[in-house]
Amino acid sequence: MTAVRNVLISGAGIAGPALAHWLHRYGIEPTVVERAPAPRSGGYAVDVRGVALDVAERMGVLDGIAEHGTGMASASFVDARGRRVADFTPSQARTASEGRSRELLRGDLVRLLHEPTTAYTEYLYDDTVTALEQAPGGVHVSFAHAAPRVFDLVVGADGLHSTTRALAFGPEGPFRRFLNAYISICTVPNHLGLDREVLLHNLPGRAIALYHTPRAEGAKAMFLVSTRSETGIDRRPAGEQRRFLREAFAGAGWEAGRLLSETESAPDFYFDSVTQIRARSWSAGRVVLLGDAAHCPSPASGQGSSLALVGAHVLAGELARHDAPAAALAAYEARMRPFVAANQAIADAGLGFLAPRTRTGIAVRNALVRAAPLLSRIGGFDSKLSTAAEALELDAPAPAPG
């Protein structure tokens, strides 16, 4: 196999532009195809933690990430009457002392990664890959709109429900690990007048939250529902998903009724399963997976964005170090597998913290948080999260071509 000179990246979210940055750094020509007509703005809050902050610093975007922080100052669990029953510290408020976590809106992170790459990256928006045909000299790629082309390597960075993965590896089913929960997020009016804070109300196996950041209009509502088995509701029309939420939170108290009503007109209603991707291999010939397409850790881990940034750095570095793509892809997977496993392993604990499955579990969680505001530093979920986020030592960047 010959050296990689040009790469098609499917997906212009977080992993795609990050990989474009590093490929250009090593003299490899990136092209990015994206189904959306433009970079996606807005979105929910995401975190960049641990080793991913080191990658961001090497990319020159760390200051921008800090400047665009959500500014969250407080977070509280509330009961059905809206009374605050326990306070916990949001990740953004910890950064001043710990320095290893930054929270920002997904759209802000996408923009920070995307804008610098437009000077040297071809972006094919409002398009998608429809077929991949591998040959000894490259991958023949067909698009929905653009003319067919040949690339030395194709990277699927197109998320949990990756089209690239489906084309090269087969249907999603065998790669899914469903975590017995569904999540929905959307923008709603800030009718409570929240100021840089999160309020979260629980019923057994369910959570409903409202948070405000000055980085976005209105507020964000989040619904989390645990289930005993997979129902397929994530693949149903939005109207059925809204009905599912109404039934799950019927009689929930607090602001549930109003927030559920406001989802009907939300411009950015999002609904999906809480699912991990666990593939035995991340590459097939000259097609390789990156970010959520390869190893989605699920929102319950809080580590999807960080894994995408670190994976882009590692993949590009290995492509620069090896003459043969096969060796580079094997090295990429060997480096990333333990890091991914550590971060996927914390998802169950994350769900247990956000949505305990029994009333007793909710009461115990609240009591522990009240008794130990620094619980996360003495063995709780956040301690596990911090450990997983640091579970990879970055190699020095491969030397740029002379």
NORJO-V210006 format. One record per residue. N is the residue number from 1. RES is the residue in three letters. PHI is phi in degrees with one decimal (none if undefined). PSI is psi in degrees with one decimal (* if undefined). OMEGA is omega in whole degrees, 0 to 359 (* if undefined). Layout:
BEGIN
N&RES&PHI&PSI&OMEGA ; N&RES&PHI&PSI&OMEGA
END
This chain:
BEGIN
1&MET&none&138.1&183 ; 2&THR&-83.3&166.4&178 ; 3&ALA&-63.0&153.0&180 ; 4&VAL&-83.7&123.8&179 ; 5&ARG&-112.2&-32.1&179 ; 6&ASN&-140.1&145.3&187 ; 7&VAL&-134.7&134.6&170 ; 8&LEU&-96.3&127.1&176 ; 9&ILE&-110.5&121.7&176 ; 10&SER&-94.4&111.1&180 ; 11&GLY&120.1&121.9&181 ; 12&ALA&-113.8&37.2&178 ; 13&GLY&-83.1&-112.2&180 ; 14&ILE&-98.6&-50.6&182 ; 15&ALA&-64.2&-39.5&184 ; 16&GLY&-61.8&-57.3&178 ; 17&PRO&-62.8&-33.9&178 ; 18&ALA&-63.2&-42.4&178 ; 19&LEU&-66.9&-39.0&178 ; 20&ALA&-58.0&-40.9&178 ; 21&HIS&-57.1&-51.5&186 ; 22&TRP&-72.1&-35.2&177 ; 23&LEU&-61.1&-45.5&178 ; 24&HIS&-60.7&-39.3&179 ; 25&ARG&-57.4&-31.8&182 ; 26&TYR&-102.1&14.5&175 ; 27&GLY&78.4&19.8&178 ; 28&ILE&-104.8&134.2&185 ; 29&GLU&-83.6&119.4&179 ; 30&PRO&-98.2&142.8&168 ; 31&THR&-127.8&135.1&182 ; 32&VAL&-119.8&129.0&174 ; 33&VAL&-110.4&136.1&185 ; 34&GLU&-138.2&131.4&181 ; 35&ARG&-64.3&-36.7&181 ; 36&ALA&-70.3&156.3&182 ; 37&PRO&-76.6&-10.8&181 ; 38&ALA&-163.1&167.3&176 ; 39&PRO&-54.6&138.4&183 ; 40&ARG&-77.4&126.0&179 ; 41&SER&-100.1&176.9&177 ; 42&GLY&66.3&-138.9&180 ; 43&GLY&92.4&179.3&183 ; 44&TYR&-89.1&175.5&180 ; 45&ALA&-77.4&138.2&175 ; 46&VAL&-128.2&162.9&180 ; 47&ASP&-117.1&145.1&170 ; 48&VAL&-116.7&116.4&189 ; 49&ARG&-129.6&157.8&168 ; 50&GLY&54.3&-127.6&183 ; 51&VAL&-58.7&-30.7&180 ; 52&ALA&-62.5&-30.1&176 ; 53&LEU&-66.1&-34.9&177 ; 54&ASP&-66.7&-38.9&176 ; 55&VAL&-63.4&-44.4&179 ; 56&ALA&-60.6&-38.2&178 ; 57&GLU&-65.2&-42.2&178 ; 58&ARG&-64.1&-28.3&179 ; 59&MET&-82.9&-12.9&181 ; 60&GLY&83.7&18.4&182 ; 61&VAL&-113.8&4.2&184 ; 62&LEU&-63.3&-42.4&179 ; 63&ASP&-62.6&-39.7&179 ; 64&GLY&-64.4&-38.5&177 ; 65&ILE&-61.8&-44.0&179 ; 66&ALA&-64.9&-40.3&182 ; 67&GLU&-68.0&-26.7&183 ; 68&HIS&-101.9&21.0&179 ; 69&GLY&-58.4&153.1&181 ; 70&THR&-67.9&-21.6&179 ; 71&GLY&74.1&18.3&182 ; 72&MET&-62.1&131.9&185 ; 73&ALA&-113.6&-25.6&183 ; 74&SER&-152.6&158.6&178 ; 75&ALA&-149.2&138.8&183 ; 76&SER&-142.4&145.7&166 ; 77&PHE&-86.9&138.6&180 ; 78&VAL&-125.5&154.1&178 ; 79&ASP&-90.6&-173.7&185 ; 80&ALA&-63.8&-19.7&179 ; 81&ARG&-98.1&3.9&178 ; 82&GLY&85.6&7.5&179 ; 83&ARG&-78.8&135.4&179 ; 84&ARG&-73.7&122.8&183 ; 85&VAL&-109.8&-15.0&177 ; 86&ALA&-166.3&143.4&179 ; 87&ASP&-112.0&140.4&174 ; 88&PHE&-134.4&160.7&189 ; 89&THR&-94.3&118.2&177 ; 90&PRO&-67.6&155.3&186 ; 91&SER&-60.4&-36.4&182 ; 92&GLN&-62.1&-36.1&182 ; 93&ALA&-72.5&-15.1&180 ; 94&ARG&-86.7&-13.0&190 ; 95&THR&-64.2&-31.3&182 ; 96&ALA&-61.0&-36.3&182 ; 97&SER&-95.6&-35.4&185 ; 98&GLU&-95.6&-36.8&175 ; 99&GLY&70.8&6.3&184 ; 100&ARG&-118.7&23.4&176 ; 101&SER&-151.1&133.9&176 ; 102&ARG&-132.8&132.9&179 ; 103&GLU&-112.8&133.1&177 ; 104&LEU&-151.1&166.6&178 ; 105&LEU&-72.6&144.9&182 ; 106&ARG&-56.4&-41.1&180 ; 107&GLY&-62.0&-36.7&177 ; 108&ASP&-65.9&-40.9&179 ; 109&LEU&-66.1&-42.9&178 ; 110&VAL&-58.2&-45.5&181 ; 111&ARG&-63.4&-43.2&180 ; 112&LEU&-61.5&-35.0&180 ; 113&LEU&-81.4&-36.6&187 ; 114&HIS&-75.8&-47.7&190 ; 115&GLU&-56.0&-45.5&180 ; 116&PRO&-64.5&-25.4&185 ; 117&THR&-81.6&-13.7&183 ; 118&THR&-65.7&-19.3&181 ; 119&ALA&-72.0&-20.9&185 ; 120&TYR&-137.7&8.0&182 ; 121&THR&-121.6&133.7&173 ; 122&GLU&-83.8&122.4&177 ; 123&TYR&-107.9&126.5&177 ; 124&LEU&-107.9&91.8&181 ; 125&TYR&-85.7&161.0&180 ; 126&ASP&57.0&41.7&182 ; 127&ASP&-149.8&165.5&179 ; 128&THR&-155.7&158.3&176 ; 129&VAL&-77.0&134.3&180 ; 130&THR&-113.7&-20.9&180 ; 131&ALA&-158.0&146.7&177 ; 132&LEU&-129.0&127.6&177 ; 133&GLU&-127.6&113.4&184 ; 134&GLN&-86.9&140.9&177 ; 135&ALA&-137.7&165.5&181 ; 136&PRO&-55.8&-30.7&184 ; 137&GLY&-96.5&-1.7&181 ; 138&GLY&159.9&-168.5&180 ; 139&VAL&-116.2&121.7&176 ; 140&HIS&-82.3&118.4&186 ; 141&VAL&-112.9&128.9&173 ; 142&SER&-104.7&141.9&181 ; 143&PHE&-117.6&161.8&176 ; 144&ALA&-65.5&-33.1&185 ; 145&HIS&-127.1&-46.8&183 ; 146&ALA&-70.2&159.6&178 ; 147&ALA&-68.9&150.9&179 ; 148&PRO&-60.2&148.7&179 ; 149&ARG&-145.5&166.7&178 ; 150&VAL&-115.5&133.1&179 ; 151&PHE&-126.7&151.1&177 ; 152&ASP&-67.3&-30.7&183 ; 153&LEU&-151.6&144.2&174 ; 154&VAL&-118.8&130.8&180 ; 155&VAL&-114.8&122.4&175 ; 156&GLY&-88.2&103.6&177 ; 157&ALA&-120.3&39.3&190 ; 158&ASP&-108.7&33.4&164 ; 159&GLY&84.5&-176.9&183 ; 160&LEU&-52.3&-45.3&182 ; 161&HIS&-100.0&55.1&189 ; 162&SER&-61.9&124.0&173 ; 163&THR&-68.1&-39.9&180 ; 164&THR&-61.0&-43.4&179 ; 165&ARG&-62.6&-41.2&179 ; 166&ALA&-62.4&-40.2&181 ; 167&LEU&-69.4&-38.4&187 ; 168&ALA&-97.0&-25.8&187 ; 169&PHE&-119.9&-16.9&181 ; 170&GLY&109.3&-176.7&184 ; 171&PRO&-57.5&156.2&184 ; 172&GLU&-68.0&-30.7&189 ; 173&GLY&-45.1&-52.4&184 ; 174&PRO&-65.3&-16.4&183 ; 175&PHE&-96.1&-8.4&186 ; 176&ARG&-83.1&137.8&164 ; 177&ARG&-120.9&99.7&182 ; 178&PHE&-74.5&129.6&183 ; 179&LEU&-96.4&22.9&174 ; 180&ASN&58.0&44.1&177 ; 181&ALA&-157.7&155.8&174 ; 182&TYR&-125.8&147.9&183 ; 183&ILE&-130.6&144.1&176 ; 184&SER&-138.0&139.5&180 ; 185&ILE&-138.6&140.4&175 ; 186&CYS&-160.0&166.8&178 ; 187&THR&-90.1&134.2&179 ; 188&VAL&-136.1&164.7&175 ; 189&PRO&-62.3&147.2&178 ; 190&ASN&-86.1&66.6&188 ; 191&HIS&-71.5&-17.1&177 ; 192&LEU&-89.7&-3.9&181 ; 193&GLY&64.9&36.0&179 ; 194&LEU&-63.8&146.7&180 ; 195&ASP&-130.2&97.1&177 ; 196&ARG&56.1&47.7&181 ; 197&GLU&-144.4&162.1&179 ; 198&VAL&-119.9&133.3&171 ; 199&LEU&-120.2&134.7&184 ; 200&LEU&-135.3&128.9&180 ; 201&HIS&-117.9&137.1&182 ; 202&ASN&-117.3&144.8&158 ; 203&LEU&-120.2&165.7&179 ; 204&PRO&-53.2&120.9&178 ; 205&GLY&71.1&12.0&182 ; 206&ARG&-140.5&149.5&177 ; 207&ALA&-142.2&141.7&175 ; 208&ILE&-133.3&128.4&186 ; 209&ALA&-131.5&155.6&175 ; 210&LEU&-136.8&128.9&178 ; 211&TYR&-139.6&152.9&182 ; 212&HIS&-126.5&136.4&172 ; 213&THR&-134.1&139.9&178 ; 214&PRO&-66.0&-6.8&179 ; 215&ARG&-79.0&-6.1&183 ; 216&ALA&-142.5&153.9&175 ; 217&GLU&-71.7&147.4&176 ; 218&GLY&65.5&-143.4&179 ; 219&ALA&-138.5&168.8&177 ; 220&LYS&-109.9&130.3&174 ; 221&ALA&-103.5&140.0&179 ; 222&MET&-129.9&134.6&178 ; 223&PHE&-123.3&131.7&179 ; 224&LEU&-129.4&126.5&184 ; 225&VAL&-129.3&122.1&174 ; 226&SER&-85.0&145.2&178 ; 227&THR&-134.7&159.9&179 ; 228&ARG&-79.5&-27.1&182 ; 229&SER&-149.6&166.8&181 ; 230&GLU&-77.2&130.6&184 ; 231&THR&-106.0&-16.1&183 ; 232&GLY&82.1&7.3&182 ; 233&ILE&-63.4&-24.7&179 ; 234&ASP&-67.9&-15.4&180 ; 235&ARG&-107.1&11.3&179 ; 236&ARG&-97.1&167.0&179 ; 237&PRO&-59.9&155.5&183 ; 238&ALA&-58.0&-34.8&179 ; 239&GLY&-60.4&-40.3&178 ; 240&GLU&-70.1&-34.8&178 ; 241&GLN&-66.0&-40.8&177 ; 242&ARG&-64.1&-39.2&178 ; 243&ARG&-64.9&-38.9&176 ; 244&PHE&-58.1&-43.1&179 ; 245&LEU&-66.8&-41.5&179 ; 246&ARG&-60.2&-41.2&179 ; 247&GLU&-69.8&-39.0&182 ; 248&ALA&-66.9&-32.2&185 ; 249&PHE&-110.6&18.2&177 ; 250&ALA&-60.0&127.7&179 ; 251&GLY&71.6&19.8&185 ; 252&ALA&-73.7&-18.7&182 ; 253&GLY&77.3&-165.0&186 ; 254&TRP&50.4&-130.4&183 ; 255&GLU&-102.4&16.8&188 ; 256&ALA&-57.9&-47.7&183 ; 257&GLY&-60.0&-45.9&181 ; 258&ARG&-66.3&-43.7&181 ; 259&LEU&-65.5&-39.6&178 ; 260&LEU&-63.9&-38.5&177 ; 261&SER&-63.3&-37.8&183 ; 262&GLU&-74.0&-18.5&175 ; 263&THR&-65.0&-23.6&183 ; 264&GLU&-61.8&-32.0&182 ; 265&SER&-113.0&8.3&180 ; 266&ALA&-63.0&131.2&183 ; 267&PRO&-75.7&-13.7&187 ; 268&ASP&-131.7&37.2&182 ; 269&PHE&-56.7&124.0&181 ; 270&TYR&-123.5&135.9&179 ; 271&PHE&-146.9&133.3&178 ; 272&ASP&-160.4&168.1&174 ; 273&SER&-78.0&155.3&171 ; 274&VAL&-91.4&100.9&193 ; 275&THR&-137.2&142.8&171 ; 276&GLN&-104.3&155.0&172 ; 277&ILE&-109.0&123.0&180 ; 278&ARG&-128.1&92.6&182 ; 279&ALA&-99.1&141.1&179 ; 280&ARG&-66.7&-32.0&178 ; 281&SER&-138.9&145.9&179 ; 282&TRP&-101.0&2.4&179 ; 283&SER&-138.8&150.1&175 ; 284&ALA&-140.4&101.9&184 ; 285&GLY&63.7&-120.1&181 ; 286&ARG&-100.7&23.4&175 ; 287&VAL&-119.1&130.5&182 ; 288&VAL&-135.2&149.7&181 ; 289&LEU&-103.6&149.4&183 ; 290&LEU&-142.5&146.9&177 ; 291&GLY&65.6&-144.5&183 ; 292&ASP&-58.5&-30.8&179 ; 293&ALA&-60.8&-32.7&181 ; 294&ALA&-88.4&-42.2&194 ; 295&HIS&-156.3&46.9&180 ; 296&CYS&-47.7&123.0&180 ; 297&PRO&-87.8&-7.5&182 ; 298&SER&83.8&154.5&178 ; 299&PRO&-59.9&-22.7&181 ; 300&ALA&-65.5&-20.7&179 ; 301&SER&-86.6&-26.8&185 ; 302&GLY&69.8&16.5&188 ; 303&GLN&-121.7&9.8&182 ; 304&GLY&-60.8&-45.4&181 ; 305&SER&-66.0&-40.0&181 ; 306&SER&-66.5&-41.8&177 ; 307&LEU&-63.4&-35.9&179 ; 308&ALA&-64.2&-45.4&181 ; 309&LEU&-64.9&-45.5&181 ; 310&VAL&-67.3&-42.7&180 ; 311&GLY&-61.4&-39.3&178 ; 312&ALA&-62.1&-42.8&179 ; 313&HIS&-62.7&-45.4&183 ; 314&VAL&-68.2&-44.9&182 ; 315&LEU&-61.5&-48.7&181 ; 316&ALA&-62.8&-40.1&179 ; 317&GLY&-61.7&-40.8&180 ; 318&GLU&-71.1&-35.3&175 ; 319&LEU&-62.8&-34.6&179 ; 320&ALA&-74.3&-28.1&184 ; 321&ARG&-84.6&-23.5&187 ; 322&HIS&-114.4&140.9&177 ; 323&ASP&-75.9&-33.6&183 ; 324&ALA&-100.6&130.4&179 ; 325&PRO&-56.3&-38.3&182 ; 326&ALA&-59.2&-43.2&179 ; 327&ALA&-67.1&-38.8&180 ; 328&ALA&-65.1&-43.2&182 ; 329&LEU&-69.3&-34.9&176 ; 330&ALA&-66.1&-40.4&179 ; 331&ALA&-67.1&-40.3&177 ; 332&TYR&-58.1&-46.9&182 ; 333&GLU&-68.0&-39.9&179 ; 334&ALA&-62.6&-38.1&180 ; 335&ARG&-70.7&-40.3&189 ; 336&MET&-86.6&-26.5&187 ; 337&ARG&-54.0&-51.8&182 ; 338&PRO&-63.2&-37.0&179 ; 339&PHE&-64.8&-44.5&178 ; 340&VAL&-62.9&-44.8&181 ; 341&ALA&-60.0&-41.8&180 ; 342&ALA&-62.7&-38.1&183 ; 343&ASN&-81.1&-31.5&174 ; 344&GLN&-68.6&-30.1&185 ; 345&ALA&-67.6&-18.1&183 ; 346&ILE&-89.8&-5.0&186 ; 347&ALA&-63.1&-41.2&181 ; 348&ASP&-62.4&-40.4&177 ; 349&ALA&-65.6&-35.9&178 ; 350&GLY&-63.0&-43.3&177 ; 351&LEU&-65.0&-39.1&180 ; 352&GLY&-63.3&-32.7&178 ; 353&PHE&-75.0&-43.7&184 ; 354&LEU&-74.9&-35.6&186 ; 355&ALA&-143.9&74.2&175 ; 356&PRO&-55.0&146.9&190 ; 357&ARG&-85.9&-9.3&180 ; 358&THR&-132.1&161.3&176 ; 359&ARG&-63.4&-36.1&177 ; 360&THR&-62.8&-41.9&179 ; 361&GLY&-62.4&-39.4&178 ; 362&ILE&-63.5&-45.7&181 ; 363&ALA&-63.7&-42.1&180 ; 364&VAL&-65.6&-44.3&177 ; 365&ARG&-57.8&-46.8&180 ; 366&ASN&-63.7&-41.0&181 ; 367&ALA&-64.9&-40.4&179 ; 368&LEU&-65.1&-41.4&179 ; 369&VAL&-65.5&-40.9&178 ; 370&ARG&-65.0&-39.8&184 ; 371&ALA&-75.3&-27.1&185 ; 372&ALA&-141.3&82.7&178 ; 373&PRO&-55.8&-24.1&180 ; 374&LEU&-99.1&27.4&181 ; 375&LEU&-52.0&-38.3&183 ; 376&SER&-60.5&-22.6&182 ; 377&ARG&-93.0&-2.8&183 ; 378&ILE&-126.3&41.6&171 ; 379&GLY&107.5&3.2&180 ; 380&GLY&-82.0&-168.7&184 ; 381&PHE&-57.4&-43.2&186 ; 382&ASP&-67.4&-29.6&175 ; 383&SER&-64.7&-42.5&177 ; 384&LYS&-64.1&-39.4&179 ; 385&LEU&-62.4&-46.1&181 ; 386&SER&-62.7&-40.4&179 ; 387&THR&-63.9&-45.6&180 ; 388&ALA&-63.8&-37.3&183 ; 389&ALA&-66.5&-20.0&181 ; 390&GLU&-103.7&8.2&191 ; 391&ALA&-82.5&35.2&174 ; 392&LEU&-154.1&135.1&176 ; 393&GLU&-100.1&118.3&182 ; 394&LEU&-67.7&136.6&168 ; 395&ASP&-73.1&157.9&171 ; 396&ALA&-61.6&143.7&178 ; 397&PRO&-54.7&141.6&176 ; 398&ALA&-61.9&147.1&181 ; 399&PRO&-63.0&138.8&176 ; 400&ALA&-70.3&152.6&179 ; 401&PRO&-62.2&142.7&182 ; 402&GLY&-70.2&*&*
END
